[in-house]
Amino acid sequence: MDIKSKKFNQNIAVRAAVFILCVLMFTTCIISSLSMVGSLQLSTLRSVSIDDIIAGKSYKQSGDMQDLLNEKAMSIMRVLDEYKSKEYIQSAAGISEDEIIEEMHSLYDYGQYSRGNKIIVEKAVYPYSENERDFYDPIVRNAFINANKEAEAAIKAFLIKEDLANFEMRLKEFNAINGFSYYATDGQNVITNVALQQGNAVSSGDFSKQPAYFTYENGEVKKVPESEATGTRSGSDYYLKDQLNSYYNEDLKLYFSFDGRYLAAAATEYNQISKEVISKLPLIIATFLIALITFIWLAVTTGRRDSEGKRKLYSADNIWTEIQLAGIMVALVLGFIAITSWACYDRGYMNLVEIGLVGSVIALIASLGLWFVLSTIRIIKARVFLKNSIICKLGKLLIDLISEVINGKGIMRKAMIVSLAICLLSATVFMAPVVLVAIILLVPIWARRFDELQKGVDEVKSGNLAYKIPTYSDKKTVELSRLAEGINEISEASNIAVQNELKNQRMKTELISNVSHDLKTPLTSMVSYVDLLKKEGLDSENAPEYLDILEQKTERLTKLTEDLFEAAKASSGAMPVNLEKVDLLSILNQSLGEMSKGIEESGLEFIINAPQERYFVMSDGRLLWRVIENLLGNVLKYAQEKSRVYIEIKELKSGKDMNGVRNTAGNMMILEIKNMSRQALNIEPDELMERFKRGDEARTTDGSGLGLAITNDLVRLMNGWFEITIDGDLFKATVMLDKAN
C-alpha cells in the first residue's frame, strides 16, 4: 500500500469516527432533553414549562398555575352540568327516556341485564311469539317495556346508583386537594365544600381573600394570578371563556380558590424541579455544541478534492437530488415524531432500557438524516446538485427534443424551418446580407456532400459493393450523412447476400453430389447381385444371400425415397399439422419402448432426467413422435458404443436465458439429448442440419443424412425451435416447444 492510499484510508477512518461522534452527541443531547422533560412533572400530574424555569418565574407566575385554574374551572362546571346535585340524581331527572329505551334494548337482545359480573335483571319477559320479535317496532317495544316494568325500575335504580357513585367520587377528588375551596351553582343546584350559613349567600368576595382564586359570574372571568398578555397561554383564556359561556344562564356562578398552604407546597416542588433542570442544562448545551462543531467539521471536510483535483463522491451521491432532499425531510419528520411521541407517552423518569430504546431509534434517524445532509453538501461542492435533479434532467430532455425538431430527422421538416428562417431574416434590411453570406458558405458544403453521395451510388451500381461513402458528424449536413450511412449499410447487406448466395450454390452442388452418391451406392450393389443371380441361377447355394442383400438395398432405397418426400413436404410447409395438448414424456417413453431392441443391441445406457410425471406441450403427436424417433435413431447410429446417453426434460420460463438467448415468449418445454460421438465431429452444427450431411464424411453408415434436417423442419412446423451443439465429441440436440396450459 503506497503512502497516498494509506493517508486516504486514514482520512476516511477519521471522518467515520467524527460522523459517529456527531450522531452520539446529538443523541445524548436529545436523551438529556427528554430526561429533563420527564422531570418536569408535579405531583398533580401536570408538567412544568421549561420556558418558565429558564425565565426564572415563580410558581405563582408559571404556566402551570394558569393550567391549574383553567382545569379546575372546567372540571367543576362539567360536574355541575352533568350531575347538578344529589337530589337531582335521586329524582332520576338526569335519566332520559332514550337512555331507558337503550338499556331495555340491551335487556331485549340478551334476555338479561348485567354490568360487568353483576346481574341486575336475571330474565326478561317476552309477551309475544318469537317470530314477532322486533324491538324497533313501536308496538312490540312498548309491549316489551310494559311487560318488564319491574326490570325497568331495577335498571333505573341501578343507573341512579351509578350516577350517585360517580358524582360522589368527583366531589371526593375536589375535597382531597388541601387548601382548595369551591362553590358552583346554576340557580337551582349547588356543589361546594364550603360551609353554608343559613341566610347568608356565598359571594366572590369570600374567595378573593385567598392568594389564588377564580370567579365566573354574569359571563365574566376573573383570575388571580392573571394570565400574561402575550405568549402561547393567553389564547387559552379565550377558549376557556367560550367553553364556560356554553353553560351560561343568568344564575350561573363559579368560585374557587387555593390558599397559602397549597401554593407553598406547590412552590417547593416547583423550585426543586427548577434546580434539577438548571443542573442538566450545561450537559445539554455541551453535547449540542460538540454535535454542532463535529457537524461543521464534517460539512467542511466532506467532498474534498483528491490529488487530481476531483471531488470525492460515493455511490449513494448519484441518487436524484429530490430523493436526497426528501430523505432529509423524512429524517426530520421521523425524528420529530419519535421525540414528541416519547415525551408525550412517558412523562416520568426513564429507566435504562427506555433510554437505550429511545437512543437507538434517535441515533438511527440521526444517522440517516446526517448522511443525506452530507451527501447533499458533497453534490453541491461537486457542482452536480442541479445535474442530478430530476427536474433538470427533464428540462434537458425537453431541450434535446426541441433540438431534435430543429436538427434531427425529417429533411422536409428541417427544410421548412430553414426556409422560413431565411424568409423572415432576409425580409429585413440588416439581416439580408447575413443570410446571403450564410447561403454562400453552406450551399457549397451541401453540394459537395451530394456529389460524394452520387459517386457512391455509381460505385455500388457498377458492382463495387465494398465502397464506403464518406460520412461526417457535423450538424450542417446531418441528413446527407444519414443517407450516406444508409447506402453504406445497403451495400454491406447486398455484399453479405451475394456471399450467402455463393455459399448456397456450393451447398446445392454438394447436395446433388451427395444425393447421387446415396442413390448410386445401393443401385450399383443391386445391379452386381442381379448379374450374379443371372450367371449362377436361382438354384445356386449363394442365391438366398444375394436375395437378402438385394432386399436390404431395396429397403434402403425405399427409405431414402420416403425421407426425400417427407423432407420436401416438411421444408415446404405442405405437411398438415394438428397442434394439441401432448405429453412429451409419454411420447419419449413410447419411442424408447419401440426401439428397445436396437437399444439393447447398441449397448448404450439411456439416463432420463424428468422429475415431473407429466410435461405437456402444444404439438402434433404424430410429428413429435417422428422428431424423437429421428433423434434416437441418430444416437443409435453415431453414438460411441457402450457409452451413456443423457435425456433431460425441463421447463424454461418466460424471461429466462437459454444458451445465451433471451426467451421473450411464454413458458417453454425443453427436450435435450446428449451423447458421445463414435467418430470425430469436424463439422459445424448448422451444416449437420443440411440435407444429406452426415457426421461421418466417408458416408459408411446406413443413414440418409436427412434425419436432422427433417427434425428441424418438423419442429419449426410445430412453432418450436431446434438446435444442435457440438463440444469436442459431445453431441447435444435440443428441442424447445410451447408449454400447454
Secondary structure as UniProt FT lines:
FT   HELIX           3..39
FT   TURN            43..44
FT   HELIX           50..54
FT   TURN            55..56
FT   HELIX           59..61
FT   HELIX           63..83
FT   HELIX           86..90
FT   TURN            91..94
FT   HELIX           97..110
FT   STRAND          113..115
FT   TURN            116..117
FT   STRAND          118..121
FT   HELIX           130..132
FT   TURN            135..136
FT   HELIX           138..147
FT   HELIX           149..175
FT   TURN            178..179
FT   STRAND          180..185
FT   STRAND          190..192
FT   TURN            198..199
FT   HELIX           205..208
FT   STRAND          212..217
FT   TURN            218..219
FT   STRAND          220..224
FT   TURN            232..233
FT   HELIX           234..245
FT   TURN            246..247
FT   TURN            250..251
FT   STRAND          253..258
FT   HELIX           260..301
FT   TURN            302..303
FT   TURN            307..308
FT   HELIX           315..318
FT   HELIX           321..345
FT   HELIX           352..381
FT   TURN            382..383
FT   TURN            385..388
FT   HELIX           390..407
FT   HELIX           411..426
FT   TURN            429..431
FT   HELIX           432..461
FT   TURN            462..463
FT   TURN            465..466
FT   HELIX           475..477
FT   HELIX           478..536
FT   TURN            538..539
FT   TURN            541..542
FT   HELIX           543..572
FT   STRAND          580..583
FT   HELIX           584..594
FT   HELIX           596..602
FT   STRAND          605..609
FT   STRAND          616..619
FT   HELIX           621..638
FT   TURN            641..642
FT   STRAND          644..652
FT   TURN            654..655
FT   STRAND          657..658
FT   TURN            659..660
FT   STRAND          661..662
FT   STRAND          668..677
FT   HELIX           685..688
FT   TURN            691..692
FT   TURN            697..698
FT   HELIX           707..717
FT   TURN            718..719
FT   STRAND          721..727
FT   TURN            728..729
FT   STRAND          730..739
//
